[in-house]
Amino acid sequence: MIRLSFLMFLACIGVASCQTQPAAPKAEAKLVGTKGQNPYYSRTDTTKLHVSNAEWKKVLPESVYLIARTKSTERAFTGKYWDFEGIGTYYCAACGNALFRSDSKFASSCGWPSFFEALRPNAVKYESDNTYGMVRTEVLCGRCDGHLGHIFDDGPEPTGKRFCMNSIVLDFEPDPTLKSK
């Protein structure tokens, strides 16, 4: 048990060793994100986006831009969703793409919101990440290619996966028919 906990700690430290970005302050479940001045934000359009980083820099808040486009990472245990228990859907804060449902979120104790599966197969995509002397798999938004976090093989059943995501690049929409915890 101690060895497994130590290995999970090392995996979390691996993610934390990336560039860090101060986290946004804690917020209530009614967060809706960056859709205001962003013409690319849509919760219904799944068309692949081909937008330059220069254009993203114009339309995204700096904190979202730094993580989504420069692959920065928020500090562990500081993001608005790491211990959030709302019932609903998580979207990409850059483009509005639906990514995860709350019923796939679990308490991984690594300090970032963690999910065991994506909402649909093409919601996210994967790339090899060998930065900082580590071998990891990066998770990108399937619509805008924004950096979301990394995936590890130490999650719960049924998938055994842990999608370790940055809160800053997630928007949450509560399910209107269910009450949050």
Biotite code that builds the C-alpha atoms (Angstrom):
import biotite.structure as struc

atoms = struc.array([
    struc.Atom([0.000, 0.000, 0.000], chain_id="A", res_id=1, res_name="MET", atom_name="CA", element="C"),
    struc.Atom([2.807, 2.406, 0.914], chain_id="A", res_id=2, res_name="ILE", atom_name="CA", element="C"),
    struc.Atom([4.622, 1.594, -2.334], chain_id="A", res_id=3, res_name="ARG", atom_name="CA", element="C"),
    struc.Atom([1.448, 2.240, -4.391], chain_id="A", res_id=4, res_name="LEU", atom_name="CA", element="C"),
    struc.Atom([0.846, 5.552, -2.588], chain_id="A", res_id=5, res_name="SER", atom_name="CA", element="C"),
    struc.Atom([4.448, 6.540, -3.208], chain_id="A", res_id=6, res_name="PHE", atom_name="CA", element="C"),
    struc.Atom([4.117, 5.677, -6.914], chain_id="A", res_id=7, res_name="LEU", atom_name="CA", element="C"),
    struc.Atom([0.922, 7.757, -7.178], chain_id="A", res_id=8, res_name="MET", atom_name="CA", element="C"),
    struc.Atom([2.750, 10.605, -5.420], chain_id="A", res_id=9, res_name="PHE", atom_name="CA", element="C"),
    struc.Atom([5.588, 10.353, -7.941], chain_id="A", res_id=10, res_name="LEU", atom_name="CA", element="C"),
    struc.Atom([3.125, 10.401, -10.839], chain_id="A", res_id=11, res_name="ALA", atom_name="CA", element="C"),
    struc.Atom([1.522, 13.543, -9.433], chain_id="A", res_id=12, res_name="CYS", atom_name="CA", element="C"),
    struc.Atom([4.891, 15.174, -8.878], chain_id="A", res_id=13, res_name="ILE", atom_name="CA", element="C"),
    struc.Atom([5.708, 14.376, -12.516], chain_id="A", res_id=14, res_name="GLY", atom_name="CA", element="C"),
    struc.Atom([2.720, 16.411, -13.599], chain_id="A", res_id=15, res_name="VAL", atom_name="CA", element="C"),
    struc.Atom([3.509, 19.152, -11.088], chain_id="A", res_id=16, res_name="ALA", atom_name="CA", element="C"),
    struc.Atom([7.048, 19.524, -12.377], chain_id="A", res_id=17, res_name="SER", atom_name="CA", element="C"),
    struc.Atom([5.752, 21.144, -15.554], chain_id="A", res_id=18, res_name="CYS", atom_name="CA", element="C"),
    struc.Atom([5.639, 24.913, -15.775], chain_id="A", res_id=19, res_name="GLN", atom_name="CA", element="C"),
    struc.Atom([3.241, 26.080, -13.131], chain_id="A", res_id=20, res_name="THR", atom_name="CA", element="C"),
    struc.Atom([0.625, 28.746, -13.364], chain_id="A", res_id=21, res_name="GLN", atom_name="CA", element="C"),
    struc.Atom([-1.177, 30.251, -10.375], chain_id="A", res_id=22, res_name="PRO", atom_name="CA", element="C"),
    struc.Atom([-4.644, 28.806, -10.074], chain_id="A", res_id=23, res_name="ALA", atom_name="CA", element="C"),
    struc.Atom([-7.839, 30.727, -10.370], chain_id="A", res_id=24, res_name="ALA", atom_name="CA", element="C"),
    struc.Atom([-9.622, 31.402, -7.101], chain_id="A", res_id=25, res_name="PRO", atom_name="CA", element="C"),
    struc.Atom([-12.165, 28.840, -5.904], chain_id="A", res_id=26, res_name="LYS", atom_name="CA", element="C"),
    struc.Atom([-15.518, 29.415, -7.512], chain_id="A", res_id=27, res_name="ALA", atom_name="CA", element="C"),
    struc.Atom([-19.078, 28.215, -7.333], chain_id="A", res_id=28, res_name="GLU", atom_name="CA", element="C"),
    struc.Atom([-20.568, 25.587, -9.640], chain_id="A", res_id=29, res_name="ALA", atom_name="CA", element="C"),
    struc.Atom([-22.120, 28.201, -11.895], chain_id="A", res_id=30, res_name="LYS", atom_name="CA", element="C"),
    struc.Atom([-18.872, 28.903, -13.740], chain_id="A", res_id=31, res_name="LEU", atom_name="CA", element="C"),
    struc.Atom([-19.304, 29.226, -17.473], chain_id="A", res_id=32, res_name="VAL", atom_name="CA", element="C"),
    struc.Atom([-15.828, 30.140, -18.615], chain_id="A", res_id=33, res_name="GLY", atom_name="CA", element="C"),
    struc.Atom([-14.415, 32.057, -21.518], chain_id="A", res_id=34, res_name="THR", atom_name="CA", element="C"),
    struc.Atom([-17.197, 32.257, -24.059], chain_id="A", res_id=35, res_name="LYS", atom_name="CA", element="C"),
    struc.Atom([-17.694, 36.060, -23.847], chain_id="A", res_id=36, res_name="GLY", atom_name="CA", element="C"),
    struc.Atom([-15.349, 37.490, -26.525], chain_id="A", res_id=37, res_name="GLN", atom_name="CA", element="C"),
    struc.Atom([-14.351, 34.150, -28.035], chain_id="A", res_id=38, res_name="ASN", atom_name="CA", element="C"),
    struc.Atom([-15.925, 33.535, -31.484], chain_id="A", res_id=39, res_name="PRO", atom_name="CA", element="C"),
    struc.Atom([-14.643, 29.924, -31.469], chain_id="A", res_id=40, res_name="TYR", atom_name="CA", element="C"),
    struc.Atom([-16.475, 28.911, -28.288], chain_id="A", res_id=41, res_name="TYR", atom_name="CA", element="C"),
    struc.Atom([-19.432, 26.598, -28.916], chain_id="A", res_id=42, res_name="SER", atom_name="CA", element="C"),
    struc.Atom([-20.924, 23.818, -26.837], chain_id="A", res_id=43, res_name="ARG", atom_name="CA", element="C"),
    struc.Atom([-22.642, 22.317, -29.893], chain_id="A", res_id=44, res_name="THR", atom_name="CA", element="C"),
    struc.Atom([-20.179, 22.702, -32.801], chain_id="A", res_id=45, res_name="ASP", atom_name="CA", element="C"),
    struc.Atom([-17.728, 19.791, -32.971], chain_id="A", res_id=46, res_name="THR", atom_name="CA", element="C"),
    struc.Atom([-15.978, 20.982, -36.150], chain_id="A", res_id=47, res_name="THR", atom_name="CA", element="C"),
    struc.Atom([-12.191, 20.745, -35.848], chain_id="A", res_id=48, res_name="LYS", atom_name="CA", element="C"),
    struc.Atom([-10.669, 24.205, -35.318], chain_id="A", res_id=49, res_name="LEU", atom_name="CA", element="C"),
    struc.Atom([-7.500, 25.452, -37.025], chain_id="A", res_id=50, res_name="HIS", atom_name="CA", element="C"),
    struc.Atom([-6.725, 28.676, -35.178], chain_id="A", res_id=51, res_name="VAL", atom_name="CA", element="C"),
    struc.Atom([-3.254, 30.189, -34.735], chain_id="A", res_id=52, res_name="SER", atom_name="CA", element="C"),
    struc.Atom([-1.800, 30.713, -31.273], chain_id="A", res_id=53, res_name="ASN", atom_name="CA", element="C"),
    struc.Atom([-1.665, 34.437, -32.066], chain_id="A", res_id=54, res_name="ALA", atom_name="CA", element="C"),
    struc.Atom([-5.442, 34.434, -32.565], chain_id="A", res_id=55, res_name="GLU", atom_name="CA", element="C"),
    struc.Atom([-6.011, 32.316, -29.435], chain_id="A", res_id=56, res_name="TRP", atom_name="CA", element="C"),
    struc.Atom([-3.952, 34.834, -27.462], chain_id="A", res_id=57, res_name="LYS", atom_name="CA", element="C"),
    struc.Atom([-6.375, 37.581, -28.540], chain_id="A", res_id=58, res_name="LYS", atom_name="CA", element="C"),
    struc.Atom([-9.556, 35.758, -27.476], chain_id="A", res_id=59, res_name="VAL", atom_name="CA", element="C"),
    struc.Atom([-8.582, 33.704, -24.398], chain_id="A", res_id=60, res_name="LEU", atom_name="CA", element="C"),
    struc.Atom([-7.952, 34.879, -20.856], chain_id="A", res_id=61, res_name="PRO", atom_name="CA", element="C"),
    struc.Atom([-4.212, 34.737, -20.117], chain_id="A", res_id=62, res_name="GLU", atom_name="CA", element="C"),
    struc.Atom([-4.546, 31.845, -17.630], chain_id="A", res_id=63, res_name="SER", atom_name="CA", element="C"),
    struc.Atom([-6.427, 29.693, -20.161], chain_id="A", res_id=64, res_name="VAL", atom_name="CA", element="C"),
    struc.Atom([-4.020, 30.644, -22.965], chain_id="A", res_id=65, res_name="TYR", atom_name="CA", element="C"),
    struc.Atom([-0.944, 29.703, -20.898], chain_id="A", res_id=66, res_name="LEU", atom_name="CA", element="C"),
    struc.Atom([-2.187, 26.202, -20.172], chain_id="A", res_id=67, res_name="ILE", atom_name="CA", element="C"),
    struc.Atom([-4.112, 25.430, -23.366], chain_id="A", res_id=68, res_name="ALA", atom_name="CA", element="C"),
    struc.Atom([-1.601, 26.847, -25.841], chain_id="A", res_id=69, res_name="ARG", atom_name="CA", element="C"),
    struc.Atom([1.804, 26.810, -24.045], chain_id="A", res_id=70, res_name="THR", atom_name="CA", element="C"),
    struc.Atom([1.208, 23.584, -22.073], chain_id="A", res_id=71, res_name="LYS", atom_name="CA", element="C"),
    struc.Atom([1.687, 25.137, -18.668], chain_id="A", res_id=72, res_name="SER", atom_name="CA", element="C"),
    struc.Atom([0.210, 23.472, -15.546], chain_id="A", res_id=73, res_name="THR", atom_name="CA", element="C"),
    struc.Atom([-1.672, 24.847, -12.570], chain_id="A", res_id=74, res_name="GLU", atom_name="CA", element="C"),
    struc.Atom([-0.364, 24.044, -9.082], chain_id="A", res_id=75, res_name="ARG", atom_name="CA", element="C"),
    struc.Atom([-1.791, 20.923, -7.449], chain_id="A", res_id=76, res_name="ALA", atom_name="CA", element="C"),
    struc.Atom([-4.690, 21.381, -5.001], chain_id="A", res_id=77, res_name="PHE", atom_name="CA", element="C"),
    struc.Atom([-5.408, 24.939, -6.190], chain_id="A", res_id=78, res_name="THR", atom_name="CA", element="C"),
    struc.Atom([-7.725, 24.577, -9.186], chain_id="A", res_id=79, res_name="GLY", atom_name="CA", element="C"),
    struc.Atom([-11.441, 25.229, -8.938], chain_id="A", res_id=80, res_name="LYS", atom_name="CA", element="C"),
    struc.Atom([-12.429, 21.637, -9.786], chain_id="A", res_id=81, res_name="TYR", atom_name="CA", element="C"),
    struc.Atom([-9.861, 19.379, -8.075], chain_id="A", res_id=82, res_name="TRP", atom_name="CA", element="C"),
    struc.Atom([-12.263, 18.618, -5.194], chain_id="A", res_id=83, res_name="ASP", atom_name="CA", element="C"),
    struc.Atom([-15.491, 19.812, -6.814], chain_id="A", res_id=84, res_name="PHE", atom_name="CA", element="C"),
    struc.Atom([-18.455, 17.406, -6.675], chain_id="A", res_id=85, res_name="GLU", atom_name="CA", element="C"),
    struc.Atom([-21.040, 19.049, -8.943], chain_id="A", res_id=86, res_name="GLY", atom_name="CA", element="C"),
    struc.Atom([-23.189, 16.955, -11.246], chain_id="A", res_id=87, res_name="ILE", atom_name="CA", element="C"),
    struc.Atom([-22.975, 17.953, -14.890], chain_id="A", res_id=88, res_name="GLY", atom_name="CA", element="C"),
    struc.Atom([-20.611, 18.262, -17.851], chain_id="A", res_id=89, res_name="THR", atom_name="CA", element="C"),
    struc.Atom([-17.063, 19.601, -18.193], chain_id="A", res_id=90, res_name="TYR", atom_name="CA", element="C"),
    struc.Atom([-16.185, 21.505, -21.375], chain_id="A", res_id=91, res_name="TYR", atom_name="CA", element="C"),
    struc.Atom([-12.974, 22.853, -22.901], chain_id="A", res_id=92, res_name="CYS", atom_name="CA", element="C"),
    struc.Atom([-12.599, 26.443, -21.644], chain_id="A", res_id=93, res_name="ALA", atom_name="CA", element="C"),
    struc.Atom([-10.963, 27.461, -24.939], chain_id="A", res_id=94, res_name="ALA", atom_name="CA", element="C"),
    struc.Atom([-13.489, 26.142, -27.476], chain_id="A", res_id=95, res_name="CYS", atom_name="CA", element="C"),
    struc.Atom([-16.512, 24.736, -25.597], chain_id="A", res_id=96, res_name="GLY", atom_name="CA", element="C"),
    struc.Atom([-15.986, 21.108, -26.661], chain_id="A", res_id=97, res_name="ASN", atom_name="CA", element="C"),
    struc.Atom([-17.735, 18.630, -24.304], chain_id="A", res_id=98, res_name="ALA", atom_name="CA", element="C"),
    struc.Atom([-15.011, 16.584, -22.586], chain_id="A", res_id=99, res_name="LEU", atom_name="CA", element="C"),
    struc.Atom([-16.139, 14.734, -19.438], chain_id="A", res_id=100, res_name="PHE", atom_name="CA", element="C"),
    struc.Atom([-19.263, 13.946, -17.406], chain_id="A", res_id=101, res_name="ARG", atom_name="CA", element="C"),
    struc.Atom([-19.202, 14.250, -13.644], chain_id="A", res_id=102, res_name="SER", atom_name="CA", element="C"),
    struc.Atom([-20.070, 10.563, -13.268], chain_id="A", res_id=103, res_name="ASP", atom_name="CA", element="C"),
    struc.Atom([-16.581, 9.728, -14.598], chain_id="A", res_id=104, res_name="SER", atom_name="CA", element="C"),
    struc.Atom([-14.852, 12.063, -12.104], chain_id="A", res_id=105, res_name="LYS", atom_name="CA", element="C"),
    struc.Atom([-13.204, 10.530, -9.050], chain_id="A", res_id=106, res_name="PHE", atom_name="CA", element="C"),
    struc.Atom([-11.149, 11.635, -6.055], chain_id="A", res_id=107, res_name="ALA", atom_name="CA", element="C"),
    struc.Atom([-7.607, 10.678, -7.031], chain_id="A", res_id=108, res_name="SER", atom_name="CA", element="C"),
    struc.Atom([-5.965, 12.784, -4.281], chain_id="A", res_id=109, res_name="SER", atom_name="CA", element="C"),
    struc.Atom([-3.311, 13.980, -6.757], chain_id="A", res_id=110, res_name="CYS", atom_name="CA", element="C"),
    struc.Atom([-4.550, 17.594, -6.624], chain_id="A", res_id=111, res_name="GLY", atom_name="CA", element="C"),
    struc.Atom([-6.071, 17.933, -10.089], chain_id="A", res_id=112, res_name="TRP", atom_name="CA", element="C"),
    struc.Atom([-9.554, 16.992, -11.324], chain_id="A", res_id=113, res_name="PRO", atom_name="CA", element="C"),
    struc.Atom([-9.385, 13.369, -12.430], chain_id="A", res_id=114, res_name="SER", atom_name="CA", element="C"),
    struc.Atom([-11.680, 11.368, -14.685], chain_id="A", res_id=115, res_name="PHE", atom_name="CA", element="C"),
    struc.Atom([-11.603, 7.705, -15.743], chain_id="A", res_id=116, res_name="PHE", atom_name="CA", element="C"),
    struc.Atom([-13.033, 8.265, -19.242], chain_id="A", res_id=117, res_name="GLU", atom_name="CA", element="C"),
    struc.Atom([-13.745, 10.985, -21.773], chain_id="A", res_id=118, res_name="ALA", atom_name="CA", element="C"),
    struc.Atom([-17.324, 11.832, -22.759], chain_id="A", res_id=119, res_name="LEU", atom_name="CA", element="C"),
    struc.Atom([-16.889, 10.361, -26.265], chain_id="A", res_id=120, res_name="ARG", atom_name="CA", element="C"),
    struc.Atom([-13.933, 8.844, -28.161], chain_id="A", res_id=121, res_name="PRO", atom_name="CA", element="C"),
    struc.Atom([-13.102, 11.975, -30.191], chain_id="A", res_id=122, res_name="ASN", atom_name="CA", element="C"),
    struc.Atom([-13.643, 14.450, -27.326], chain_id="A", res_id=123, res_name="ALA", atom_name="CA", element="C"),
    struc.Atom([-9.910, 14.280, -26.631], chain_id="A", res_id=124, res_name="VAL", atom_name="CA", element="C"),
    struc.Atom([-6.790, 13.167, -28.442], chain_id="A", res_id=125, res_name="LYS", atom_name="CA", element="C"),
    struc.Atom([-3.439, 11.923, -27.219], chain_id="A", res_id=126, res_name="TYR", atom_name="CA", element="C"),
    struc.Atom([0.189, 12.757, -27.940], chain_id="A", res_id=127, res_name="GLU", atom_name="CA", element="C"),
    struc.Atom([3.434, 11.419, -26.580], chain_id="A", res_id=128, res_name="SER", atom_name="CA", element="C"),
    struc.Atom([5.069, 13.827, -24.103], chain_id="A", res_id=129, res_name="ASP", atom_name="CA", element="C"),
    struc.Atom([8.724, 13.296, -23.261], chain_id="A", res_id=130, res_name="ASN", atom_name="CA", element="C"),
    struc.Atom([9.358, 16.694, -21.663], chain_id="A", res_id=131, res_name="THR", atom_name="CA", element="C"),
    struc.Atom([11.170, 17.093, -18.340], chain_id="A", res_id=132, res_name="TYR", atom_name="CA", element="C"),
    struc.Atom([12.825, 13.675, -18.731], chain_id="A", res_id=133, res_name="GLY", atom_name="CA", element="C"),
    struc.Atom([9.521, 11.829, -18.312], chain_id="A", res_id=134, res_name="MET", atom_name="CA", element="C"),
    struc.Atom([7.550, 9.570, -20.617], chain_id="A", res_id=135, res_name="VAL", atom_name="CA", element="C"),
    struc.Atom([3.875, 10.537, -20.428], chain_id="A", res_id=136, res_name="ARG", atom_name="CA", element="C"),
    struc.Atom([0.803, 10.825, -22.598], chain_id="A", res_id=137, res_name="THR", atom_name="CA", element="C"),
    struc.Atom([-0.579, 14.311, -23.069], chain_id="A", res_id=138, res_name="GLU", atom_name="CA", element="C"),
    struc.Atom([-4.338, 14.847, -23.392], chain_id="A", res_id=139, res_name="VAL", atom_name="CA", element="C"),
    struc.Atom([-5.471, 17.511, -25.860], chain_id="A", res_id=140, res_name="LEU", atom_name="CA", element="C"),
    struc.Atom([-8.922, 18.820, -26.710], chain_id="A", res_id=141, res_name="CYS", atom_name="CA", element="C"),
    struc.Atom([-10.207, 16.923, -29.733], chain_id="A", res_id=142, res_name="GLY", atom_name="CA", element="C"),
    struc.Atom([-11.626, 20.120, -31.254], chain_id="A", res_id=143, res_name="ARG", atom_name="CA", element="C"),
    struc.Atom([-9.005, 22.856, -30.664], chain_id="A", res_id=144, res_name="CYS", atom_name="CA", element="C"),
    struc.Atom([-5.870, 20.842, -29.748], chain_id="A", res_id=145, res_name="ASP", atom_name="CA", element="C"),
    struc.Atom([-5.605, 22.740, -26.460], chain_id="A", res_id=146, res_name="GLY", atom_name="CA", element="C"),
    struc.Atom([-3.492, 21.125, -23.728], chain_id="A", res_id=147, res_name="HIS", atom_name="CA", element="C"),
    struc.Atom([-5.720, 19.738, -20.969], chain_id="A", res_id=148, res_name="LEU", atom_name="CA", element="C"),
    struc.Atom([-3.354, 17.580, -18.905], chain_id="A", res_id=149, res_name="GLY", atom_name="CA", element="C"),
    struc.Atom([-2.050, 14.002, -18.982], chain_id="A", res_id=150, res_name="HIS", atom_name="CA", element="C"),
    struc.Atom([-3.416, 10.464, -18.750], chain_id="A", res_id=151, res_name="ILE", atom_name="CA", element="C"),
    struc.Atom([-2.021, 7.721, -16.501], chain_id="A", res_id=152, res_name="PHE", atom_name="CA", element="C"),
    struc.Atom([-2.713, 4.011, -16.042], chain_id="A", res_id=153, res_name="ASP", atom_name="CA", element="C"),
    struc.Atom([-3.486, 4.193, -12.308], chain_id="A", res_id=154, res_name="ASP", atom_name="CA", element="C"),
    struc.Atom([-7.198, 5.050, -12.359], chain_id="A", res_id=155, res_name="GLY", atom_name="CA", element="C"),
    struc.Atom([-10.221, 3.082, -11.158], chain_id="A", res_id=156, res_name="PRO", atom_name="CA", element="C"),
    struc.Atom([-12.255, 0.495, -13.018], chain_id="A", res_id=157, res_name="GLU", atom_name="CA", element="C"),
    struc.Atom([-13.780, 0.158, -15.515], chain_id="A", res_id=158, res_name="PRO", atom_name="CA", element="C"),
    struc.Atom([-10.990, 1.806, -17.553], chain_id="A", res_id=159, res_name="THR", atom_name="CA", element="C"),
    struc.Atom([-8.012, 1.871, -15.175], chain_id="A", res_id=160, res_name="GLY", atom_name="CA", element="C"),
    struc.Atom([-7.218, 5.353, -16.574], chain_id="A", res_id=161, res_name="LYS", atom_name="CA", element="C"),
    struc.Atom([-6.688, 8.660, -14.761], chain_id="A", res_id=162, res_name="ARG", atom_name="CA", element="C"),
    struc.Atom([-7.219, 11.740, -16.903], chain_id="A", res_id=163, res_name="PHE", atom_name="CA", element="C"),
    struc.Atom([-5.382, 14.304, -14.761], chain_id="A", res_id=164, res_name="CYS", atom_name="CA", element="C"),
    struc.Atom([-6.709, 17.657, -16.025], chain_id="A", res_id=165, res_name="MET", atom_name="CA", element="C"),
    struc.Atom([-6.059, 21.334, -15.306], chain_id="A", res_id=166, res_name="ASN", atom_name="CA", element="C"),
    struc.Atom([-9.112, 23.137, -13.851], chain_id="A", res_id=167, res_name="SER", atom_name="CA", element="C"),
    struc.Atom([-8.248, 26.372, -15.640], chain_id="A", res_id=168, res_name="ILE", atom_name="CA", element="C"),
    struc.Atom([-8.915, 24.819, -19.045], chain_id="A", res_id=169, res_name="VAL", atom_name="CA", element="C"),
    struc.Atom([-12.243, 23.316, -17.968], chain_id="A", res_id=170, res_name="LEU", atom_name="CA", element="C"),
    struc.Atom([-15.696, 24.906, -17.833], chain_id="A", res_id=171, res_name="ASP", atom_name="CA", element="C"),
    struc.Atom([-18.471, 23.210, -15.897], chain_id="A", res_id=172, res_name="PHE", atom_name="CA", element="C"),
    struc.Atom([-22.173, 23.263, -16.657], chain_id="A", res_id=173, res_name="GLU", atom_name="CA", element="C"),
    struc.Atom([-24.404, 21.834, -13.912], chain_id="A", res_id=174, res_name="PRO", atom_name="CA", element="C"),
    struc.Atom([-27.021, 19.331, -14.989], chain_id="A", res_id=175, res_name="ASP", atom_name="CA", element="C"),
    struc.Atom([-30.298, 21.270, -14.731], chain_id="A", res_id=176, res_name="PRO", atom_name="CA", element="C"),
    struc.Atom([-32.312, 18.137, -13.876], chain_id="A", res_id=177, res_name="THR", atom_name="CA", element="C"),
    struc.Atom([-30.118, 16.947, -10.986], chain_id="A", res_id=178, res_name="LEU", atom_name="CA", element="C"),
    struc.Atom([-29.061, 18.626, -7.800], chain_id="A", res_id=179, res_name="LYS", atom_name="CA", element="C"),
    struc.Atom([-25.305, 18.939, -7.082], chain_id="A", res_id=180, res_name="SER", atom_name="CA", element="C"),
    struc.Atom([-23.876, 17.447, -3.911], chain_id="A", res_id=181, res_name="LYS", atom_name="CA", element="C"),
])
